[in-house]
Amino acid sequence: MPAAAERPFPSGPPREPAGPPERVAAGPLVLRRVHADDAGAIAVAVGASLDHLRPWMPWATPDAADLRSQLVRVVEADELWESGIGFIYAMIATDGGRPAGPSAVKDPDGEFVGTIGLHRRLADETVEIGYWTVAARTRRGYATAAAQALTPVALALPGTRRAEIHCDEANTASAGIPRKLGYRLDRVEAHEREAPGERGRRMIWVRDLAEGPRATGETAGRAARGGAR
Ligand SMILES: CC(C)(COP(=O)(O)OP(=O)(O)OC[C@H]1O[C@@H](n2cnc3c(N)ncnc32)[C@H](O)[C@@H]1OP(=O)(O)O)[C@@H](O)C(=O)NCCC(=O)NCCS
């Protein structure tokens, strides 16, 4: 057997791509890699949701509702994706093809209802999942469906051992998602307040790779396997 460097063709199974799929089916949603065409929808959605986002999201300022600043953010998101560090998806509600209502932020695939991101921390083999939804589209299970679909996607990233969801203790809406998905509350630690609604105590919800697909459910596995296009 010649040494690897001398072999005429690479051997062994084909390598997995380093990044996640750019589209993931997530129940009533499709999650789609954010691209420049989404900047307008994000700006409109943020503008209509400022009061809802401001308590928890430090970036939720009037400037974030401006198309130009969202264009800059999409370029940054693109760079993060290419560097393999961060993967931001638009949450698009397809809801079985039902027409979107009058207040909808329309999208070619349905309706824009928020974003969700995977953020890698290479040092401790962790991927953190963060999300927000449009104020007029809360409590429809969208954030849960998106996080459910992306949990196995996060855990499949090379060198990843755990997925985490962080939220301030006062953010009961956000804590509802990992709780519902069967994440384990690993710890609560003091942190500097970054947004006005925060109490300064951060909940760290964890899903370990070693725990298997049980807690995120069969549907999440199906969504991730069948949904990547
Ligand atoms: C947190 C947030 C993303 C939730 O999105 P969502 O799509 O409405 O969440 P879901 O419909 O999937 O809710 C899942 C569960 O969370 C809990 N929950 C959601 N909103 C809640 C609220 N306003 N009050 C109390 N519990 C809530 C419930 O347990 C809910 O399940 P149920 O509706 O069956 O009771 C959304 O409220 C949001 O964008 N908030 C502002 C930004 C933010 O806080 N982002 C997270 C930062 S850590």
Ligand as a Chemical Component Dictionary entry (heavy atoms), coordinates in Angstrom:
data_LIG
# 
_chem_comp.id                   LIG 
_chem_comp.type                 NON-POLYMER 
_chem_comp.pdbx_formal_charge   0 
_chem_comp.three_letter_code    LIG 
# 
loop_
_chem_comp_atom.comp_id 
_chem_comp_atom.atom_id 
_chem_comp_atom.alt_atom_id 
_chem_comp_atom.type_symbol 
_chem_comp_atom.charge 
_chem_comp_atom.model_Cartn_x 
_chem_comp_atom.model_Cartn_y 
_chem_comp_atom.model_Cartn_z 
_chem_comp_atom.pdbx_ordinal 
LIG C1  C1  C 0 -38.496 34.084 22.534 1  
LIG C2  C2  C 0 -39.212 34.003 21.195 2  
LIG C3  C3  C 0 -38.167 33.745 20.095 3  
LIG C4  C4  C 0 -40.236 32.866 21.217 4  
LIG O1  O1  O 0 -40.723 32.687 19.917 5  
LIG P1  P1  P 0 -42.107 31.943 19.635 6  
LIG O2  O2  O 0 -42.098 31.516 18.210 7  
LIG O3  O3  O 0 -43.229 32.810 20.081 8  
LIG O4  O4  O 0 -42.015 30.689 20.600 9  
LIG P2  P2  P 0 -42.933 29.381 20.576 10 
LIG O5  O5  O 0 -44.287 29.698 20.004 11 
LIG O6  O6  O 0 -42.161 28.303 19.922 12 
LIG O7  O7  O 0 -43.114 29.089 22.139 13 
LIG C5  C5  C 0 -42.571 27.945 22.757 14 
LIG C6  C6  C 0 -42.899 27.973 24.242 15 
LIG O8  O8  O 0 -42.190 29.044 24.863 16 
LIG C7  C7  C 0 -42.998 29.607 25.900 17 
LIG N1  N1  N 0 -43.385 30.972 25.546 18 
LIG C8  C8  C 0 -43.296 31.563 24.340 19 
LIG N2  N2  N 0 -43.709 32.836 24.421 20 
LIG C9  C9  C 0 -44.075 33.043 25.694 21 
LIG C10 C10 C 0 -44.577 34.161 26.377 22 
LIG N3  N3  N 0 -44.787 35.346 25.763 23 
LIG N4  N4  N 0 -44.819 34.029 27.702 24 
LIG C11 C11 C 0 -44.599 32.861 28.341 25 
LIG N5  N5  N 0 -44.129 31.739 27.734 26 
LIG C12 C12 C 0 -43.862 31.844 26.422 27 
LIG C13 C13 C 0 -44.234 28.724 25.996 28 
LIG O9  O9  O 0 -43.925 27.655 26.874 29 
LIG C14 C14 C 0 -44.345 28.230 24.565 30 
LIG O10 O10 O 0 -45.061 27.053 24.453 31 
LIG P3  P3  P 0 -46.694 27.104 24.408 32 
LIG O11 O11 O 0 -47.072 28.190 23.450 33 
LIG O12 O12 O 0 -47.084 25.738 23.916 34 
LIG O13 O13 O 0 -47.126 27.390 25.814 35 
LIG C15 C15 C 0 -39.955 35.333 20.873 36 
LIG O14 O14 O 0 -40.841 35.639 21.930 37 
LIG C16 C16 C 0 -39.008 36.502 20.688 38 
LIG O15 O15 O 0 -38.582 36.777 19.564 39 
LIG N6  N6  N 0 -38.679 37.223 21.775 40 
LIG C17 C17 C 0 -37.831 38.409 21.685 41 
LIG C18 C18 C 0 -36.408 38.059 21.293 42 
LIG C19 C19 C 0 -35.808 37.057 22.261 43 
LIG O16 O16 O 0 -36.044 37.101 23.450 44 
LIG N7  N7  N 0 -34.966 36.160 21.722 45 
LIG C20 C20 C 0 -34.263 35.186 22.521 46 
LIG C21 C21 C 0 -33.108 35.811 23.213 47 
LIG S1  S1  S 0 -32.343 34.668 24.351 48 
# 
loop_
_chem_comp_bond.comp_id 
_chem_comp_bond.atom_id_1 
_chem_comp_bond.atom_id_2 
_chem_comp_bond.value_order 
_chem_comp_bond.pdbx_ordinal 
LIG C1  C2  SING 1  
LIG C2  C3  SING 2  
LIG C2  C4  SING 3  
LIG C2  C15 SING 4  
LIG C4  O1  SING 5  
LIG O1  P1  SING 6  
LIG P1  O2  DOUB 7  
LIG P1  O3  SING 8  
LIG P1  O4  SING 9  
LIG O4  P2  SING 10 
LIG P2  O5  DOUB 11 
LIG P2  O6  SING 12 
LIG P2  O7  SING 13 
LIG O7  C5  SING 14 
LIG C5  C6  SING 15 
LIG C6  O8  SING 16 
LIG C6  C14 SING 17 
LIG O8  C7  SING 18 
LIG C7  N1  SING 19 
LIG C7  C13 SING 20 
LIG N1  C8  SING 21 
LIG N1  C12 SING 22 
LIG C8  N2  DOUB 23 
LIG N2  C9  SING 24 
LIG C9  C10 SING 25 
LIG C9  C12 DOUB 26 
LIG C10 N3  SING 27 
LIG C10 N4  DOUB 28 
LIG N4  C11 SING 29 
LIG C11 N5  DOUB 30 
LIG N5  C12 SING 31 
LIG C13 O9  SING 32 
LIG C13 C14 SING 33 
LIG C14 O10 SING 34 
LIG O10 P3  SING 35 
LIG P3  O11 DOUB 36 
LIG P3  O12 SING 37 
LIG P3  O13 SING 38 
LIG C15 O14 SING 39 
LIG C15 C16 SING 40 
LIG C16 O15 DOUB 41 
LIG C16 N6  SING 42 
LIG N6  C17 SING 43 
LIG C17 C18 SING 44 
LIG C18 C19 SING 45 
LIG C19 O16 DOUB 46 
LIG C19 N7  SING 47 
LIG N7  C20 SING 48 
LIG C20 C21 SING 49 
LIG C21 S1  SING 50 
# 
